Amino acid sequence: MRDVREAWAAGAVRAAKWRQDPVIVQTVRSAAAATVAYVVALRFSPEAAPLTAPLTALLVVQVTLYSTLTTGIRRVNSVVAGVLVAIGFSVLVGLTWWSLGLLILASLAVGHLVRVSEFVPEVAISAMLVLGVTRVGDTAWARILETVIGALVGLGCNLLFSPPVWVGAAGESIEDLARRMRQLMLLIGEEAASRTPVNLAAERLHEARRLDHDIVEVDAALEQAEDSMRLNPRVREGLLHRVVLRTGLDTLEICTVVLRVLARSLTDLAKERVPDPLFEPEIGRTLERLLAELGDAVVSFAVLVTTDVSQSAESAESRLASEITAATATRDKLSQLLLEGVQRDARRWQLHGAVLTEVTRILDELDMEHRSQRLLEELDRYTREERDRMPRLNRFRERVRPVRRNRPAPSGRAT
C-alpha cells in the first residue's frame, strides 16, 4: 500500500512538472488553437478544407503574447497583400511561366514595402496559391477570411490562456553558463599549480573562447524570456525582472572575456617557462585557491540574479558577499607573493601583473555595489526610452498626477 501511495505521489509530481513545462504548454496551446481555427473556418469559409486558418493560428500562436500580437498583424498583412497582387495579375495577364516570375518578383517587392518582416515569402506564396485556381475572386476572399479567422483564434487563445513565461528556462541557461565558467576556472587553477605543458594551456584557451558560443545561446534564451514577460498578465514587475537578468548576463559576459584573457596570459607564460612550472609552488597554490573561490562566486552570482524569492535571494546575496570577501583576501595574498617573486626575478613581471589584473577585474564585476549601480543605471535608461517612445501618453500621465494629488480625501480617511 505504501509503495502504491509513493508511486501515485511520484506520478503527481511528474504530471505537475509536465503541466508547468513551457515546451509542453506551448505544444498543447498551438494544437488547440489550430484545431479551433479549423472548426470555425468550416462554418464560414466556402472552401471544403480551409487549411489556411489552422496554419495561420499555428504560426500566430507564438511563445509570447507580445510576439502573437506583432506576428498576427504582419501575417494578415502579408496574406492580404499577396491576394491583392494575385487579383491584379489574374485580371491583366493570367497564369503563364513569365507572369509567374513577374508575380513572385512583384510579391516579394510588395512584401518589403508593407514591412511584414519574416512573412515576405508569405506574400508570394499567397499570390501563387490564389493565381493558380480558376475562381480567383472566391478563393482570394476565402483565403483572406481564413487568415483572419486563424489570426483571431490565435490571439484569443493567448488572451484567454496566457503563454508560458520563459524566465525559468533563461535562468537555468544563465546558471549553466556560470557552472561551465567555474569548471574552467578549476581546471586552469589546478594546472597553474603544476607543471603545465604549452599544448594543455592552449587547450584551456580554446575552451575559454568556446564560451562565446554559450553566451550567444544564453542571450537567445534571455530574449525569449524578455518577450514572454511583455504584455503578460501573469508577470508582475516585468521590467525589473528583465533588467536584472539582462545586467546579470552582461556581467557574466564580461567575466568570460576576462577569463579568456587570463587563459591567454597563462598560455604565453607557459611558452616562456618551458620546461619549468608556471609559478613557484606557493604562488601556484594560492592562484588555484583564488580561481576556485572566484568560480564559486560566479555561480552564486548567477543564482542571485535568477532568484525571485526574497528569502532565497537574501541567502544567495549573503553567500556571494562572503565568497567575494574570501576571494579578495586570497587576491591580496597572491599580490604580495607575486611582488616578492618579481623582486627576486623580474623577467616575467608583465605576465604576472596581467594575471593579477584579470582576477581583480572579475572581482570588481561581481562586486555588489557595482551591480547595484548598474541596475539603477539600466532602470533609468529603460524608463527614459519608454518615455521617449510614448511622449503623448507620458504627458497625459503628468497632467493627471497633480489632479490626483490635489483631490481632497474622502471623509473618514486620514489625509
URVENBEL-V843166 format. One record per residue. RES is the residue in one letter. NEAR is the number of other ideal C-beta (glycine too) atoms within 10 Angstrom. D_LAST is the distance of its C-alpha to the last C-alpha in Angstrom with 2 decimals. Layout:
res=RES near=NEAR d_last=D_LAST
res=RES near=NEAR d_last=D_LAST
This chain:
res=M near=5 d_last=63.36
res=R near=6 d_last=61.27
res=D near=7 d_last=62.53
res=V near=8 d_last=61.53
res=R near=9 d_last=57.96
res=E near=10 d_last=57.74
res=A near=10 d_last=59.13
res=W near=10 d_last=56.62
res=A near=10 d_last=53.75
res=A near=10 d_last=55.08
res=G near=10 d_last=55.46
res=A near=10 d_last=51.90
res=V near=10 d_last=50.65
res=R near=10 d_last=52.83
res=A near=10 d_last=51.67
res=A near=10 d_last=48.00
res=K near=10 d_last=48.81
res=W near=12 d_last=50.70
res=R near=10 d_last=47.82
res=Q near=11 d_last=45.50
res=D near=14 d_last=48.12
res=P near=18 d_last=47.08
res=V near=12 d_last=50.72
res=I near=13 d_last=51.42
res=V near=18 d_last=48.20
res=Q near=17 d_last=49.01
res=T near=11 d_last=52.62
res=V near=13 d_last=51.74
res=R near=19 d_last=49.18
res=S near=20 d_last=51.73
res=A near=14 d_last=54.51
res=A near=15 d_last=52.40
res=A near=25 d_last=51.17
res=A near=24 d_last=54.76
res=T near=14 d_last=56.10
res=V near=19 d_last=53.54
res=A near=30 d_last=54.17
res=Y near=22 d_last=57.92
res=V near=14 d_last=57.56
res=V near=19 d_last=55.42
res=A near=26 d_last=57.84
res=L near=14 d_last=60.78
res=R near=8 d_last=59.44
res=F near=13 d_last=58.77
res=S near=20 d_last=61.12
res=P near=12 d_last=64.79
res=E near=16 d_last=65.90
res=A near=6 d_last=67.55
res=A near=9 d_last=65.80
res=P near=24 d_last=62.55
res=L near=15 d_last=62.07
res=T near=25 d_last=60.04
res=A near=31 d_last=56.97
res=P near=25 d_last=56.92
res=L near=17 d_last=57.85
res=T near=30 d_last=54.91
res=A near=32 d_last=52.50
res=L near=17 d_last=53.91
res=L near=20 d_last=53.37
res=V near=30 d_last=49.95
res=V near=30 d_last=48.45
res=Q near=22 d_last=47.98
res=V near=22 d_last=46.36
res=T near=25 d_last=42.92
res=L near=23 d_last=40.89
res=Y near=18 d_last=40.59
res=S near=19 d_last=44.40
res=T near=25 d_last=44.91
res=L near=18 d_last=43.05
res=T near=15 d_last=44.87
res=T near=23 d_last=48.19
res=G near=25 d_last=48.21
res=I near=14 d_last=47.80
res=R near=21 d_last=50.49
res=R near=23 d_last=52.87
res=V near=20 d_last=52.67
res=N near=19 d_last=53.26
res=S near=27 d_last=56.25
res=V near=29 d_last=57.88
res=V near=19 d_last=57.42
res=A near=23 d_last=58.83
res=G near=31 d_last=61.80
res=V near=24 d_last=62.56
res=L near=18 d_last=62.54
res=V near=24 d_last=64.88
res=A near=28 d_last=67.18
res=I near=17 d_last=67.33
res=G near=14 d_last=68.32
res=F near=22 d_last=71.05
res=S near=21 d_last=72.39
res=V near=10 d_last=72.84
res=L near=9 d_last=74.48
res=V near=14 d_last=76.62
res=G near=10 d_last=76.23
res=L near=16 d_last=76.66
res=T near=10 d_last=79.23
res=W near=6 d_last=79.36
res=W near=8 d_last=78.54
res=S near=16 d_last=75.83
res=L near=16 d_last=74.18
res=G near=10 d_last=74.06
res=L near=13 d_last=72.63
res=L near=24 d_last=70.10
res=I near=17 d_last=68.85
res=L near=11 d_last=68.74
res=A near=18 d_last=66.85
res=S near=26 d_last=64.42
res=L near=15 d_last=63.53
res=A near=13 d_last=63.08
res=V near=19 d_last=60.82
res=G near=26 d_last=58.81
res=H near=11 d_last=58.06
res=L near=11 d_last=57.27
res=V near=15 d_last=54.66
res=R near=11 d_last=53.15
res=V near=24 d_last=53.31
res=S near=14 d_last=53.53
res=E near=12 d_last=55.28
res=F near=22 d_last=56.33
res=V near=20 d_last=58.84
res=P near=15 d_last=61.79
res=E near=22 d_last=60.28
res=V near=30 d_last=60.94
res=A near=23 d_last=64.64
res=I near=15 d_last=64.82
res=S near=27 d_last=63.39
res=A near=30 d_last=65.77
res=M near=18 d_last=68.80
res=L near=17 d_last=68.02
res=V near=27 d_last=67.63
res=L near=25 d_last=70.65
res=G near=13 d_last=72.82
res=V near=15 d_last=72.79
res=T near=8 d_last=74.72
res=R near=10 d_last=72.04
res=V near=19 d_last=69.79
res=G near=11 d_last=67.52
res=D near=12 d_last=66.78
res=T near=19 d_last=66.35
res=A near=24 d_last=64.09
res=W near=15 d_last=61.61
res=A near=22 d_last=61.87
res=R near=25 d_last=61.00
res=I near=19 d_last=57.96
res=L near=18 d_last=56.85
res=E near=27 d_last=57.34
res=T near=28 d_last=55.43
res=V near=19 d_last=52.45
res=I near=26 d_last=52.59
res=G near=33 d_last=52.73
res=A near=25 d_last=49.85
res=L near=18 d_last=47.64
res=V near=27 d_last=48.59
res=G near=30 d_last=47.90
res=L near=20 d_last=44.49
res=G near=16 d_last=43.68
res=C near=22 d_last=44.84
res=N near=25 d_last=42.43
res=L near=13 d_last=39.51
res=L near=7 d_last=40.29
res=F near=14 d_last=41.41
res=S near=18 d_last=39.55
res=P near=24 d_last=42.03
res=P near=21 d_last=42.44
res=V near=20 d_last=40.50
res=W near=23 d_last=43.07
res=V near=23 d_last=40.95
res=G near=15 d_last=42.96
res=A near=18 d_last=46.25
res=A near=26 d_last=45.14
res=G near=22 d_last=44.00
res=E near=14 d_last=47.39
res=S near=23 d_last=49.14
res=I near=23 d_last=47.29
res=E near=18 d_last=48.14
res=D near=15 d_last=51.75
res=L near=24 d_last=52.04
res=A near=26 d_last=50.81
res=R near=14 d_last=53.35
res=R near=16 d_last=56.14
res=M near=23 d_last=55.22
res=R near=20 d_last=55.33
res=Q near=13 d_last=58.71
res=L near=22 d_last=60.11
res=M near=28 d_last=58.85
res=L near=16 d_last=60.60
res=L near=17 d_last=63.83
res=I near=24 d_last=63.73
res=G near=21 d_last=63.10
res=E near=14 d_last=65.97
res=E near=21 d_last=68.35
res=A near=26 d_last=67.30
res=A near=21 d_last=68.42
res=S near=13 d_last=71.85
res=R near=14 d_last=74.63
res=T near=23 d_last=73.11
res=P near=12 d_last=75.52
res=V near=16 d_last=74.59
res=N near=9 d_last=74.58
res=L near=14 d_last=72.08
res=A near=22 d_last=69.73
res=A near=16 d_last=70.10
res=E near=15 d_last=69.21
res=R near=24 d_last=65.93
res=L near=21 d_last=65.27
res=H near=11 d_last=65.88
res=E near=17 d_last=63.48
res=A near=23 d_last=60.79
res=R near=14 d_last=61.48
res=R near=13 d_last=61.18
res=L near=20 d_last=57.57
res=D near=12 d_last=56.87
res=H near=9 d_last=57.76
res=D near=17 d_last=55.39
res=I near=16 d_last=52.58
res=V near=9 d_last=53.35
res=E near=12 d_last=53.18
res=V near=22 d_last=49.89
res=D near=16 d_last=48.46
res=A near=12 d_last=49.51
res=A near=21 d_last=47.85
res=L near=22 d_last=44.63
res=E near=13 d_last=44.70
res=Q near=19 d_last=45.09
res=A near=25 d_last=42.12
res=E near=21 d_last=39.97
res=D near=21 d_last=40.97
res=S near=27 d_last=40.29
res=M near=23 d_last=36.62
res=R near=15 d_last=36.07
res=L near=18 d_last=34.70
res=N near=18 d_last=35.19
res=P near=8 d_last=32.63
res=R near=12 d_last=33.79
res=V near=17 d_last=32.59
res=R near=10 d_last=29.12
res=E near=11 d_last=28.58
res=G near=17 d_last=31.98
res=L near=16 d_last=31.75
res=L near=14 d_last=31.22
res=H near=20 d_last=34.17
res=R near=21 d_last=36.36
res=V near=20 d_last=35.72
res=V near=21 d_last=36.33
res=L near=22 d_last=39.57
res=R near=20 d_last=40.77
res=T near=17 d_last=40.30
res=G near=22 d_last=41.89
res=L near=21 d_last=44.91
res=D near=15 d_last=45.17
res=T near=21 d_last=45.38
res=L near=25 d_last=48.07
res=E near=18 d_last=49.94
res=I near=15 d_last=50.09
res=C near=24 d_last=51.31
res=T near=24 d_last=54.05
res=V near=17 d_last=55.22
res=V near=19 d_last=55.40
res=L near=29 d_last=57.18
res=R near=21 d_last=59.70
res=V near=17 d_last=60.33
res=L near=26 d_last=60.79
res=A near=24 d_last=63.32
res=R near=18 d_last=65.12
res=S near=21 d_last=65.34
res=L near=25 d_last=66.79
res=T near=21 d_last=69.25
res=D near=17 d_last=70.45
res=L near=21 d_last=70.77
res=A near=26 d_last=72.81
res=K near=11 d_last=75.18
res=E near=12 d_last=75.79
res=R near=17 d_last=76.29
res=V near=10 d_last=78.72
res=P near=8 d_last=80.07
res=D near=10 d_last=77.96
res=P near=16 d_last=74.55
res=L near=24 d_last=71.42
res=F near=26 d_last=70.33
res=E near=16 d_last=71.67
res=P near=10 d_last=71.08
res=E near=14 d_last=68.21
res=I near=21 d_last=66.44
res=G near=21 d_last=66.88
res=R near=16 d_last=65.48
res=T near=23 d_last=62.44
res=L near=25 d_last=61.79
res=E near=21 d_last=62.19
res=R near=17 d_last=59.58
res=L near=27 d_last=57.22
res=L near=26 d_last=57.51
res=A near=17 d_last=56.99
res=E near=23 d_last=53.77
res=L near=27 d_last=52.63
res=G near=25 d_last=53.43
res=D near=21 d_last=51.31
res=A near=27 d_last=48.41
res=V near=27 d_last=48.75
res=V near=20 d_last=48.56
res=S near=22 d_last=45.54
res=F near=27 d_last=43.84
res=A near=27 d_last=44.61
res=V near=20 d_last=43.27
res=L near=23 d_last=40.03
res=V near=24 d_last=39.37
res=T near=22 d_last=40.26
res=T near=18 d_last=38.23
res=D near=15 d_last=34.87
res=V near=9 d_last=34.24
res=S near=8 d_last=32.17
res=Q near=8 d_last=34.44
res=S near=12 d_last=37.59
res=A near=16 d_last=36.24
res=E near=12 d_last=35.58
res=S near=15 d_last=39.12
res=A near=20 d_last=40.61
res=E near=17 d_last=38.84
res=S near=12 d_last=40.11
res=R near=17 d_last=43.59
res=L near=24 d_last=43.63
res=A near=16 d_last=42.61
res=S near=13 d_last=45.41
res=E near=20 d_last=47.94
res=I near=21 d_last=47.12
res=T near=12 d_last=47.54
res=A near=16 d_last=50.90
res=A near=23 d_last=52.03
res=T near=16 d_last=51.14
res=A near=12 d_last=53.26
res=T near=20 d_last=56.11
res=R near=20 d_last=55.81
res=D near=11 d_last=56.18
res=K near=15 d_last=59.25
res=L near=23 d_last=60.70
res=S near=16 d_last=60.16
res=Q near=11 d_last=62.15
res=L near=20 d_last=64.90
res=L near=21 d_last=65.21
res=L near=13 d_last=65.41
res=E near=12 d_last=68.22
res=G near=17 d_last=69.94
res=V near=15 d_last=69.81
res=Q near=9 d_last=71.32
res=R near=7 d_last=74.20
res=D near=10 d_last=74.61
res=A near=10 d_last=72.79
res=R near=10 d_last=74.37
res=R near=18 d_last=71.35
res=W near=14 d_last=68.50
res=Q near=12 d_last=66.95
res=L near=17 d_last=66.65
res=H near=24 d_last=65.40
res=G near=15 d_last=62.76
res=A near=18 d_last=61.76
res=V near=22 d_last=61.27
res=L near=19 d_last=59.06
res=T near=13 d_last=57.02
res=E near=20 d_last=56.48
res=V near=24 d_last=55.27
res=T near=15 d_last=52.93
res=R near=17 d_last=51.52
res=I near=26 d_last=50.75
res=L near=19 d_last=48.97
res=D near=13 d_last=46.87
res=E near=20 d_last=45.89
res=L near=24 d_last=44.78
res=D near=16 d_last=42.78
res=M near=13 d_last=39.15
res=E near=8 d_last=37.78
res=H near=13 d_last=39.84
res=R near=20 d_last=38.50
res=S near=10 d_last=34.81
res=Q near=11 d_last=35.46
res=R near=16 d_last=37.28
res=L near=17 d_last=34.49
res=L near=11 d_last=31.95
res=E near=12 d_last=34.52
res=E near=17 d_last=35.26
res=L near=15 d_last=31.66
res=D near=10 d_last=31.19
res=R near=11 d_last=34.47
res=Y near=15 d_last=33.63
res=T near=11 d_last=30.32
res=R near=10 d_last=32.21
res=E near=10 d_last=34.92
res=E near=12 d_last=32.58
res=R near=13 d_last=30.90
res=D near=9 d_last=34.38
res=R near=9 d_last=35.63
res=M near=12 d_last=33.06
res=P near=9 d_last=32.07
res=R near=7 d_last=31.22
res=L near=11 d_last=28.80
res=N near=13 d_last=27.03
res=R near=11 d_last=26.88
res=F near=11 d_last=25.32
res=R near=11 d_last=22.61
res=E near=9 d_last=21.94
res=R near=9 d_last=21.63
res=V near=10 d_last=19.23
res=R near=10 d_last=16.79
res=P near=9 d_last=15.79
res=V near=8 d_last=15.33
res=R near=7 d_last=12.93
res=R near=7 d_last=10.88
res=N near=7 d_last=11.02
res=R near=8 d_last=10.53
res=P near=7 d_last=8.10
res=A near=8 d_last=6.01
res=P near=7 d_last=8.63
res=S near=5 d_last=9.27
res=G near=5 d_last=9.22
res=R near=7 d_last=6.37
res=A near=4 d_last=3.79
res=T near=5 d_last=0.00
